[in-house]
Amino acid sequence: MTFVAAARSSPLLAERFEDDRPLDQAGWDEVQRAAGDLLPLAASELRYCSPTPRSRATGDALGYAPLVQLALRDCDMGRWRGLTLGEAMAREPDAVDTWLADPRSVPHGGESLLGFISRVGGWLDTRPVEEGGRIVAVAEPSVIRAALVYALKAPPSTYWNIDVRPLSSTAVTGRAGRWNLRLDRPSGQPSRT
């Protein structure tokens, strides 16, 4: 299973909770630059995407023709939907502190971080596994972070320490309950830090 992070729809500092905006011009330009590395994933037997406009557009632009998966939607942020973290902090600083510290909390009235990780992990565990079969899913960076925390059986607080960049790819191998993170780079590719 290879996850591809959707191209951006806004400057990174203006990322909003449950951002439903389409790709901006910078996002389209990024897709064009990354296409050479990501196009081979179009040969995957199963191709999925989260329901956001930027995930669908990224998958379509890369030739994946992905099937939308509601389980790959972003975390339900309740009344914080559409806000940046800074805006939520300015309105409800104590609630944001609670949310960041307790993965079971839902001060925004939406979904807990633990519930989000479990939902994405449940989807991951239900993917058909065939020897040598390939699956690709284009999703929001937050969804990929949740999938990695689940796959690695890491504490939920690990979610905050995973950086998923737009149009990066991350692979997990294995099957339900036995996932492994695979880190590799195609030969001849320079490392990016």
C-alpha positions in Angstrom: 0.0 0.0 0.0 1.5 3.3 -1.1 0.0 6.5 0.2 0.5 9.7 -1.9 0.0 13.0 -0.1 -2.4 15.3 -2.0 -0.9 18.4 -3.5 -1.5 21.6 -1.6 -4.5 23.8 -1.8 -3.0 26.7 0.2 0.3 27.9 1.6 1.5 25.5 4.3 1.1 28.1 7.0 -2.6 28.6 6.1 -3.5 24.9 6.2 -7.1 24.6 7.6 -8.8 21.8 9.4 -10.9 19.8 6.9 -9.9 22.0 4.0 -12.3 21.4 1.1 -10.6 23.9 -1.2 -9.4 22.7 -4.7 -5.8 22.7 -5.7 -4.3 26.1 -6.1 -1.9 27.0 -8.9 1.1 26.1 -6.8 -0.5 22.7 -6.2 -1.0 22.1 -9.9 2.5 23.1 -10.6 3.8 20.7 -7.9 1.8 17.8 -9.5 3.4 18.5 -12.8 6.9 18.4 -11.3 6.2 15.2 -9.3 4.4 13.4 -12.0 7.5 11.6 -13.4 8.1 9.9 -10.0 4.4 9.2 -9.2 3.0 8.2 -12.5 4.2 4.5 -12.2 1.8 4.1 -9.3 -1.1 4.4 -11.8 -0.4 0.7 -12.7 -1.5 -0.3 -9.2 -4.4 -2.8 -9.2 -6.4 -0.7 -6.7 -6.4 3.1 -6.6 -8.2 5.1 -4.0 -8.4 8.6 -2.7 -9.9 10.6 0.2 -13.0 12.6 -0.7 -11.4 16.1 -0.6 -11.3 18.0 -3.9 -7.5 18.3 -3.8 -7.0 14.5 -3.2 -9.4 13.7 -6.1 -7.7 16.2 -8.3 -4.2 15.0 -7.4 -5.2 11.4 -8.2 -6.9 12.3 -11.5 -3.9 14.5 -12.6 -1.6 11.6 -12.0 -3.8 9.2 -14.0 -4.9 7.1 -11.1 -8.6 7.4 -11.7 -9.1 6.7 -7.9 -12.2 5.5 -6.2 -13.3 7.8 -3.4 -13.2 6.2 0.1 -15.1 8.0 2.8 -13.1 6.3 5.5 -10.1 8.3 4.2 -11.7 11.6 5.0 -9.9 14.0 7.3 -10.6 14.1 11.0 -14.0 15.6 11.8 -13.0 18.8 13.5 -16.5 19.9 14.5 -16.8 23.6 15.1 -13.1 24.1 14.2 -13.7 23.0 10.6 -12.2 25.6 8.2 -10.0 27.2 10.8 -6.2 27.2 11.0 -4.7 25.9 14.2 -3.8 29.5 15.1 -7.4 30.6 14.7 -8.7 27.8 16.8 -6.0 28.6 19.5 -7.0 32.3 19.5 -10.7 31.4 20.0 -10.3 28.4 22.4 -6.8 28.1 23.8 -7.7 25.8 26.6 -9.7 23.5 24.3 -6.8 23.3 21.8 -4.4 22.5 24.6 -6.7 19.7 25.8 -7.1 18.4 22.2 -3.3 18.3 21.6 -2.6 16.6 25.0 -5.4 14.0 25.1 -6.0 11.8 22.0 -9.5 10.8 23.4 -10.7 14.4 23.8 -13.2 16.1 21.4 -13.4 19.7 22.6 -14.3 20.8 19.1 -17.4 18.5 19.1 -16.1 16.4 16.3 -13.9 13.2 16.2 -11.2 12.4 18.7 -7.6 11.8 17.4 -7.8 8.2 18.6 -11.1 7.7 16.8 -9.6 9.2 13.6 -6.6 6.9 13.8 -8.8 3.9 14.4 -11.1 4.7 11.5 -8.2 5.1 9.0 -6.5 2.0 10.5 -9.8 0.0 10.1 -9.9 1.0 6.4 -6.3 -0.1 6.0 -6.9 -3.5 7.6 -9.8 -4.2 5.2 -7.8 -3.7 2.0 -7.5 -6.9 0.0 -4.0 -8.3 0.2 -2.7 -10.3 -2.7 0.9 -11.5 -3.0 2.7 -8.8 -5.1 -0.5 -6.7 -5.4 -0.1 -3.0 -5.4 -2.5 -0.4 -3.9 -2.2 3.3 -4.0 -4.2 5.9 -2.0 -4.1 9.6 -2.4 -5.0 11.3 0.8 -4.6 14.3 3.0 -1.3 14.4 5.0 -3.3 14.0 8.2 -4.9 10.8 7.0 -1.4 9.4 6.1 -0.1 10.4 9.5 -3.0 8.5 11.1 -2.4 5.4 8.9 1.3 5.4 9.9 0.5 5.7 13.7 -1.9 2.8 13.3 0.4 0.6 11.1 3.3 1.1 13.5 1.2 0.6 16.6 2.7 3.8 17.9 1.2 5.9 20.7 -1.3 8.4 19.4 1.0 11.3 20.5 3.3 10.2 17.7 0.8 11.7 15.2 2.1 15.1 16.1 5.7 14.1 15.2 5.1 12.9 11.7 5.7 15.3 8.8 4.0 14.4 5.6 4.8 16.8 2.7 2.5 17.4 -0.3 3.1 14.8 -3.0 5.3 12.6 -0.9 4.8 8.9 -1.0 4.9 6.5 1.9 4.5 2.7 1.7 3.4 0.2 4.2 3.7 -3.5 3.6 2.0 -6.5 5.2 -1.6 -7.2 6.1 -4.2 -6.5 8.7 -2.6 -6.2 12.1 0.9 -6.7 10.7 2.0 -3.6 8.9 5.5 -2.4 8.3 6.7 1.0 7.2 8.8 0.8 4.0 11.3 3.6 3.5 13.1 3.6 0.2 13.9 5.9 -2.7 14.1 4.9 -6.3 17.7 4.6 -7.3 19.2 7.6 -8.9 17.0 10.0 -6.9 18.7 12.6 -4.7 17.7 12.6 -1.0 15.6 15.5 0.2 16.0 17.0 3.6 
